[in-house]
Amino acid sequence: MIKVGLRKKIAQRIVNGHPWIFNNEVEKVEGQVNGGETVEVFTHDKKFVGKGYINPKSQILVRLLTRDKNAEINEQFFHDQIAQCWEYRKRIGYTENCRLVFGEADSLPQLIIDKFNDYFVIQTLALGIDVWKPAIVKALNEIFKPKGIYERNDVPVRELEGLPQYKGFLSDPFDTKIIIKENGLQFYVDIENGQKTGYFLDQQDNRRAIQHIVKGAEVLGVFTYTGTFEIHAAHYGAKSVLGLDISENAVQQANRNAELNGLQNSCRFQTANAFDVLKQWVKDGRQYDVVMLDPPAFTKSRETLQKAITGYKEINLRGMKLVKPGGFLVTSSCTNLVNAELFLQIIDMAAKDARRKTRQVVFQTQSADHPVIWGMENTHYLKYLIIQVI
């Protein structure tokens, strides 16, 4: 087996269990490397660190799969790992729809598997895990006997690993437009063409958190995508709900979801640029009992982080100004580079500029089927906040 030797001075991150080993942390590689092979990693003084997969085309040279020297990386390894992921989800109550595998948080770096009842969507985002795709599909078939498996590898990050973007069936073809149930509601999921894997499962617990504040309320939802927060608000007894999104296709899907749940009379959607419309509505003096903001990630690189901070502050400032005194702002950020502390600072700055006092109601992260591992910052990406705006 190829052996990778680390430099004498390595990041505490590796010692503490983080699976990523960067090029500049490696002293030498013994053996012929093409990419995708399983390697053993050792400290400078020959102490075993772990086994993982290697890719010389990536800045992250090695991603560790195990710290167990006796573990064999083979088909059975992936079967057992996926089975463990499933047992964990069942124990914490996620049996119908869930993120079955959340990459590094489940010791399967760069592997994402979302379970939509009997259908599965896979992303293999690094060369080393892509090599094992047949074993992963075999494990899913053995453990679940699913109705269908689909690959959503149409993501740019694969190109950093020297991999092409691709999507398609990993099972017999099936109708990729399915319906799932969440919190007593139904939603269309477009596995083939929806964003990411077709649906944002990470907010499923957070959507329940609005049930008390929206009762009898006039609600505005911004960056609505397919309307899940807004439809939950209508379901929980909102007086009226308006959702905005810049995508005409998303708005059409949101209206279909409202009709699917018989909520089209209390929940409507329209196409709009959030930044422009909210600015005008503030000038017009419009106000709502509850304003919900669920924007996409504003940046994925440190070079544009300041621009993202400015964007988050601006949209939350406008959102607060549209909240009636005593009403509520529901806001979130899925930008990994904006950590929880920074996110709260941004909201505080927006409140000060809006000259509004705030009171925290709820501050939490993604649903528990997307586990947060302490010491792995990339696993703690979602920040979700409800505040009363006084």
QUITA-V74538 format. One record per backbone hydrogen bond with DSSP energy under -0.5 kcal/mol. NH is the residue of the N-H (numbers start at 1). CO is the residue of the C=O. E is the energy in kcal/mol with one decimal. If there is no record, write none. Layout:
NH;CO;E  NH;CO;E
//
This chain:
2;38;-0.6  3;30;-2.1  4;40;-3.1  5;3;-0.5  5;28;-3.0  6;42;-2.6  7;25;-2.2  10;8;-0.8  14;11;-1.2  15;11;-1.1  16;12;-2.5  17;14;-1.4  18;13;-2.6  21;62;-2.4  23;59;-2.1  25;22;-1.8  26;23;-1.7  27;5;-2.7  28;5;-1.6  30;3;-3.4  31;29;-0.7  33;31;-0.5  34;32;-0.5  36;54;-4.0  39;52;-3.0  40;2;-2.6  41;50;-2.9  42;4;-2.8  43;47;-2.6  46;43;-1.9  49;41;-3.2  50;41;-1.2  51;66;-2.4  52;39;-2.0  53;63;-2.0  54;37;-1.9  55;61;-2.2  58;55;-1.8  61;21;-0.7  61;59;-1.1  62;21;-2.0  63;53;-2.1  64;19;-2.5  65;51;-3.2  66;51;-2.0  69;67;-0.7  71;68;-1.1  73;71;-0.5  74;72;-1.2  78;74;-1.5  79;75;-2.1  80;76;-2.8  81;77;-2.3  82;78;-2.3  83;79;-2.2  84;80;-2.2  85;81;-2.1  86;82;-2.1  87;83;-2.2  88;84;-2.3  89;85;-2.2  90;86;-2.4  91;87;-2.0  92;88;-1.5  93;90;-1.1  94;89;-3.0  95;93;-0.8  98;115;-2.0  100;98;-1.1  100;113;-1.5  101;113;-1.8  103;111;-2.6  105;102;-1.8  106;103;-1.8  107;104;-1.6  108;103;-2.2  111;108;-1.8  112;110;-0.5  112;123;-2.6  113;101;-1.8  114;121;-2.5  115;98;-3.4  116;114;-0.6  116;119;-3.4  117;96;-1.8  117;115;-0.7  118;116;-0.5  119;116;-2.0  120;148;-2.2  121;114;-2.4  122;150;-2.7  123;112;-2.6  125;110;-2.8  125;123;-0.6  129;126;-0.5  130;126;-2.1  131;127;-1.9  132;129;-0.6  133;130;-1.6  136;132;-2.1  137;133;-2.6  138;134;-2.2  139;135;-2.1  140;136;-2.2  141;137;-2.3  142;138;-2.1  143;139;-2.7  144;140;-2.6  145;140;-0.9  145;141;-0.8  147;118;-2.5  148;118;-1.1  150;120;-2.7  151;168;-3.3  152;122;-2.7  152;150;-0.5  153;166;-1.4  155;153;-1.2  158;155;-1.5  159;156;-1.7  160;156;-0.6  160;157;-0.9  161;158;-1.4  162;159;-1.4  163;158;-2.4  166;153;-1.7  168;151;-1.8  170;149;-2.7  171;149;-0.6  176;174;-0.6  178;176;-0.8  178;189;-2.5  180;187;-2.7  182;185;-2.6  185;182;-2.0  187;180;-2.4  189;178;-3.1  190;198;-0.7  191;176;-2.4  191;189;-1.0  194;190;-2.5  198;195;-3.3  201;199;-1.2  203;200;-0.9  204;201;-1.7  207;203;-2.2  208;204;-0.6  208;205;-0.7  209;205;-0.8  210;207;-0.8  211;208;-1.7  214;210;-1.6  215;212;-0.7  216;237;-3.2  217;214;-2.4  219;217;-0.6  219;240;-2.9  220;290;-2.5  221;242;-3.3  222;292;-3.0  223;244;-1.0  224;244;-2.6  227;224;-2.1  228;224;-0.5  231;227;-2.7  232;228;-2.0  233;229;-2.3  234;230;-2.3  235;231;-2.4  236;232;-2.2  237;234;-1.4  238;233;-1.9  239;217;-1.5  240;217;-1.6  241;266;-1.7  242;219;-2.2  243;268;-2.4  244;221;-2.5  245;270;-1.5  248;246;-0.6  251;247;-2.1  252;248;-2.2  253;249;-2.1  254;250;-2.5  255;251;-2.4  256;252;-1.9  257;253;-2.3  258;254;-2.2  259;255;-2.2  260;256;-2.3  261;257;-1.2  262;259;-1.5  263;258;-3.1  266;263;-0.7  267;263;-1.3  268;241;-2.5  270;243;-2.5  272;245;-1.8  274;272;-0.8  277;273;-2.7  278;274;-2.6  279;275;-1.4  280;276;-1.9  281;277;-2.8  282;278;-2.0  283;279;-1.6  284;280;-2.1  285;281;-0.7  285;282;-0.9  286;281;-2.1  288;322;-3.2  289;218;-1.4  290;218;-1.8  291;328;-2.3  292;220;-3.1  293;330;-3.5  294;222;-1.8  304;301;-1.0  305;302;-1.3  308;304;-1.7  309;305;-2.5  310;306;-2.3  311;307;-2.1  312;308;-2.7  313;309;-2.5  314;310;-2.5  315;311;-2.4  316;312;-2.0  317;313;-2.4  318;314;-2.3  319;315;-2.0  320;316;-2.5  321;317;-1.9  322;318;-1.0  322;319;-0.7  323;320;-1.6  324;288;-2.9  326;389;-2.8  327;324;-2.9  327;389;-0.6  328;289;-2.5  329;387;-2.7  330;291;-3.0  331;329;-0.5  331;385;-3.0  332;293;-1.0  333;383;-2.1  336;334;-0.7  338;335;-1.3  339;337;-1.0  343;339;-2.7  344;340;-2.2  345;341;-1.8  346;342;-2.3  347;343;-2.1  348;344;-2.3  349;345;-2.5  350;346;-2.4  351;347;-2.3  352;348;-2.2  353;349;-2.3  354;350;-2.0  355;351;-0.6  355;352;-0.8  356;351;-2.5  359;388;-2.1  361;386;-3.2  362;386;-1.6  364;384;-2.6  367;202;-2.0  370;367;-2.3  373;371;-0.5  374;372;-0.6  376;373;-2.2  377;375;-0.6  379;376;-2.0  380;377;-1.5  381;379;-0.8  383;333;-2.5  384;364;-2.6  385;331;-3.2  386;362;-2.8  387;329;-2.5  388;359;-3.1  389;327;-2.6  390;357;-3.4  390;388;-0.7
//
